[in-house]
Every structure is written in structure tokens, then in C-alpha cells.
């Protein structure tokens, strides 16, 4: 697995770590997206990536975590979001 694939995998796994907490809070509207991410992860080692694509996903991950931390502070308390 390349360095770019590892970085992208890390971003996606970070987002997936939110799934159990979201379900605990009754949030199920992202189930299809979580399923898609899991499917994508199973094929990540077959994908050619560019640095710009991975940087974009890293930025998106930061934004998602930031937005969710404002909406659901319990995630911050549990150490899921930083």
C-alpha cells in the first residue's frame, strides 16, 4: 500500500469511527454513506491517487470533524473528535 493510500485510508477510518456514536445519538441519516466508505476501503489498495486528491480528503476530514464537533460535543468528550 502506498503512502497516499495509507493517508486516504486513515481519513476514511477516522470518519467511520463516528458511526457508532452517531447511532447512539439516534442519527441514522448517513448509513448509506458509511456503507459506501466501507466498500471503498476494501478496494483502496487498487486505486491510483495523486497528492492533491489526498490533501483534499484530509481537508474535508478536518472540516467534517470540526462541523460535527460543533453539533455533537459528546463526541469531543469521548475523545473521538479533537
C-alpha positions as CSV (number, residue, x, y, z in Angstrom):
1,X,0.0,0.0,0.0
2,X,1.4,3.4,-1.0
3,X,1.8,6.3,1.4
4,X,-1.1,8.1,-0.3
5,X,-3.4,5.1,0.1
6,X,-2.5,4.9,3.7
7,X,-3.2,8.6,4.3
8,X,-6.6,8.3,2.5
9,X,-7.4,5.1,4.4
10,X,-6.7,7.0,7.7
11,X,-9.1,9.8,6.7
12,X,-11.9,7.4,5.9
13,X,-11.3,5.3,9.0
14,X,-11.5,8.5,11.1
15,X,-14.9,9.3,9.6
16,X,-16.1,5.7,10.2
17,X,-15.1,6.0,13.8
18,X,-18.0,8.4,14.2
19,X,-20.7,5.9,13.1
20,X,-21.2,4.1,16.5
21,X,-21.6,7.4,18.3
22,X,-23.9,8.8,15.7
23,X,-26.1,5.7,16.1
24,X,-26.1,6.1,19.8
25,X,-27.5,9.6,19.4
26,X,-30.2,8.3,17.0
27,X,-28.6,9.6,13.9
28,X,-29.1,7.2,11.0
29,X,-29.2,9.5,8.0
30,X,-25.6,8.8,7.0
31,X,-25.9,5.0,6.9
32,X,-25.6,4.8,3.1
33,X,-22.5,7.0,3.1
34,X,-20.9,4.9,5.8
35,X,-21.7,1.8,3.8
36,X,-20.1,3.4,0.7
37,X,-17.0,4.3,2.6
38,X,-16.6,0.8,4.0
39,X,-16.9,-0.6,0.4
40,X,-14.4,1.9,-0.9
41,X,-11.9,1.0,1.9
42,X,-12.0,-2.7,0.8
43,X,-10.6,-1.6,-2.6
44,X,-8.3,1.2,-1.6
45,X,-5.1,-0.7,-2.4
46,X,-6.2,-0.9,-6.1
47,X,-6.7,2.9,-6.5
48,X,-4.1,5.2,-8.0
49,X,-4.0,8.5,-6.1
50,X,-2.5,11.9,-6.6
51,X,-1.1,14.0,-3.7
52,X,-3.8,16.7,-4.4
53,X,-6.6,14.2,-4.0
54,X,-5.4,13.0,-0.7
55,X,-4.8,16.5,0.6
56,X,-8.3,17.4,-0.5
57,X,-9.7,14.4,1.5
58,X,-7.6,15.4,4.5
59,X,-9.0,18.9,4.4
60,X,-12.5,17.5,4.0
61,X,-12.0,15.2,7.0
62,X,-10.9,18.2,9.2
63,X,-14.0,20.1,8.1
64,X,-16.3,17.3,8.8
65,X,-14.9,16.7,12.2
66,X,-15.0,20.4,13.0
67,X,-18.6,20.7,12.0
68,X,-19.7,17.6,13.9
69,X,-17.8,18.7,17.0
70,X,-19.9,21.9,17.0
71,X,-23.2,19.9,16.6
72,X,-22.4,16.9,18.9
73,X,-20.0,17.9,21.7
74,X,-20.4,14.5,23.3
75,X,-18.0,13.2,20.6
76,X,-15.3,15.6,21.8
77,X,-15.8,14.5,25.4
78,X,-15.4,10.8,24.4
79,X,-12.2,11.6,22.5
80,X,-13.4,10.8,19.1
81,X,-13.1,14.3,17.8
82,X,-10.1,16.5,18.6
